[in-house]
Amino acid sequence: ASWKKSGPLNTSAEFGAIQPTILVHSPTSLQILCRTRQAVIAESWSQDGGTTWSAMKATALPNPSAGIDTAHLKDGRFLLIYNPTATGRGKLDIAISPDGKSWKRAVVLEDSSGEYSYPAMIQTRDGLVHATYTWRRERIKHVVIHPKRVE
């Protein structure tokens, strides 16, 4: 119903962070993951529903300053679609986490020459996970994954 601007989470010298994706752990516990210019995905946490946020810190997830997205599965797990390398966009994976803190690479979507970027991901009512992304800068690719395949 209303929005209030919060202060910055970091300086651009610490993390050139943009395009956050939000993981909702509870009505008050939120986590954002952001692409950065520092070759990693950075995170920040809020324990008051987004009123205040922790300082940004690096995760163990590499990323070439490329778009990312997350999905909170109906079974409680979290998925992250991202380029799992510090340079280039020739790989695109889905990682899984039980808590948003520890991530495990689970599905390789792309691992060949070309660029795979700007992913988006949702879980539909039937339980399937749908991912879309730019495929080699030629078209949009759509992939459907059964969540039981993601381990």
Backbone torsions as a table, in degrees:
resi	resn	phi	psi	omega
1	ALA	NA	-33.5	178.1
2	SER	-143.4	156.5	-179.0
3	TRP	-125.5	148.8	176.0
4	LYS	-136.1	131.7	-179.4
5	LYS	-74.1	134.7	175.3
6	SER	-102.3	167.5	179.0
7	GLY	-73.7	171.7	179.8
8	PRO	-66.5	148.5	179.8
9	LEU	-89.4	-16.7	-177.8
10	ASN	-166.2	173.9	170.8
11	THR	-98.7	157.8	-179.2
12	SER	-65.8	-20.3	176.0
13	ALA	-70.9	-32.0	178.3
14	GLU	-75.5	-57.7	179.4
15	PHE	-143.7	122.6	170.4
16	GLY	-82.6	72.7	-170.9
17	ALA	-93.5	134.4	176.5
18	ILE	-144.0	170.5	172.5
19	GLN	51.0	64.4	179.7
20	PRO	-70.3	151.5	168.7
21	THR	-118.7	141.4	-170.9
22	ILE	-107.8	132.2	172.8
23	LEU	-108.6	123.5	179.6
24	VAL	-98.4	112.5	180.0
25	HIS	-90.2	-33.2	176.7
26	SER	-161.6	176.3	178.1
27	PRO	-58.7	-24.4	-180.0
28	THR	-109.0	-21.7	-176.8
29	SER	-100.2	113.9	-179.2
30	LEU	-125.5	151.7	177.5
31	GLN	-135.4	137.4	170.9
32	ILE	-114.1	143.7	171.0
33	LEU	-116.9	136.4	-176.5
34	CYS	-131.7	145.5	167.4
35	ARG	-72.8	150.5	-179.5
36	THR	-138.2	167.5	173.9
37	ARG	-85.0	2.1	-177.4
38	GLN	-99.1	16.6	174.5
39	ALA	68.3	19.7	175.2
40	VAL	-140.2	162.0	169.6
41	ILE	-87.4	133.1	178.7
42	ALA	-106.2	159.0	-179.4
43	GLU	-135.2	158.3	172.5
44	SER	-146.2	149.5	-177.1
45	TRP	-123.3	146.8	171.6
46	SER	-125.2	135.2	177.0
47	GLN	-110.5	7.6	-179.5
48	ASP	-128.8	36.2	175.8
49	GLY	73.6	16.9	176.7
50	GLY	101.4	4.0	178.1
51	THR	-69.4	-45.3	176.6
52	THR	-128.0	157.0	-176.5
53	TRP	-133.9	149.4	174.6
54	SER	-72.5	164.0	174.4
55	ALA	-63.2	147.0	177.3
56	MET	-66.3	144.0	173.5
57	LYS	-142.6	155.7	-179.6
58	ALA	-72.9	142.9	168.4
59	THR	-94.0	-179.8	175.9
60	ALA	-84.9	3.4	-175.7
61	LEU	-88.6	117.4	176.2
62	PRO	-72.4	155.8	177.9
63	ASN	-166.8	135.3	-176.7
64	PRO	-87.5	39.2	-174.3
65	SER	57.6	51.4	-179.7
66	ALA	-120.4	156.2	-178.9
67	GLY	-59.0	149.1	178.5
68	ILE	-136.4	164.7	172.3
69	ASP	-152.8	159.6	179.3
70	THR	-130.7	162.0	173.0
71	ALA	-142.5	139.8	175.6
72	HIS	-100.4	109.7	-176.6
73	LEU	-71.6	156.2	179.3
74	LYS	-61.5	-25.2	179.2
75	ASP	-84.9	3.2	175.9
76	GLY	99.5	-16.5	179.7
77	ARG	-76.2	161.8	176.8
78	PHE	-114.6	142.6	173.6
79	LEU	-115.5	148.7	176.7
80	LEU	-132.1	125.7	174.1
81	ILE	-105.6	127.7	-172.4
82	TYR	-163.5	167.1	173.0
83	ASN	-89.9	110.2	-170.8
84	PRO	-85.4	49.2	-179.1
85	THR	-149.4	154.6	-179.2
86	ALA	-78.2	-20.3	-179.9
87	THR	-136.1	145.6	175.4
88	GLY	76.7	162.3	-179.9
89	ARG	-123.5	33.8	-178.7
90	GLY	-85.8	-1.2	177.1
91	LYS	-127.7	144.0	174.2
92	LEU	-143.2	124.9	-175.9
93	ASP	-129.6	165.9	166.9
94	ILE	-116.2	129.0	175.6
95	ALA	-108.7	157.6	-178.8
96	ILE	-126.2	148.9	179.5
97	SER	-147.5	140.8	174.6
98	PRO	-81.4	-18.6	-170.6
99	ASP	-139.6	1.4	-177.2
100	GLY	79.7	-0.8	-178.2
101	LYS	-106.4	-51.1	178.8
102	SER	-102.6	126.1	-176.4
103	TRP	-118.0	143.6	178.8
104	LYS	-129.7	128.0	176.3
105	ARG	-63.7	128.8	-171.7
106	ALA	-123.4	-35.4	-177.4
107	VAL	-135.4	125.5	173.2
108	VAL	-90.8	116.6	177.9
109	LEU	-89.9	-43.5	-179.0
110	GLU	-143.0	140.9	176.2
111	ASP	-156.4	66.3	-179.9
112	SER	-156.6	176.8	-179.4
113	SER	-61.5	148.0	-178.7
114	GLY	123.2	-179.5	179.5
115	GLU	-119.7	130.2	179.0
116	TYR	-124.7	115.8	-168.7
117	SER	-150.2	172.8	177.2
118	TYR	50.3	58.0	-178.8
119	PRO	-76.6	154.9	172.1
120	ALA	-140.6	150.6	-174.5
121	MET	-151.0	140.0	175.1
122	ILE	-143.3	160.7	168.8
123	GLN	-111.3	126.5	-177.3
124	THR	-89.9	171.6	-176.8
125	ARG	-55.7	-31.6	-180.0
126	ASP	-77.5	0.0	177.2
127	GLY	92.9	-11.7	-178.9
128	LEU	-75.7	149.9	177.6
129	VAL	-100.9	128.0	178.4
130	HIS	-112.1	127.7	177.1
131	ALA	-122.6	139.6	173.6
132	THR	-127.8	151.3	177.2
133	TYR	-164.9	162.5	176.6
134	THR	-74.6	125.3	-177.7
135	TRP	-105.2	110.4	176.9
136	ARG	53.4	25.8	-178.9
137	ARG	59.2	22.8	-178.9
138	GLU	-111.7	-34.4	-176.7
139	ARG	-161.0	176.6	175.1
140	ILE	-99.0	129.2	178.5
141	LYS	-102.8	141.2	179.1
142	HIS	-120.1	126.1	-179.0
143	VAL	-124.4	137.1	177.3
144	VAL	-115.0	130.5	-175.5
145	ILE	-128.9	134.1	173.4
146	HIS	-80.2	131.1	-175.6
147	PRO	-60.6	-23.8	176.9
148	LYS	-68.7	-19.8	177.3
149	ARG	-75.5	-19.3	-176.7
150	VAL	-92.2	104.2	-178.8
151	GLU	-128.7	NA	NA
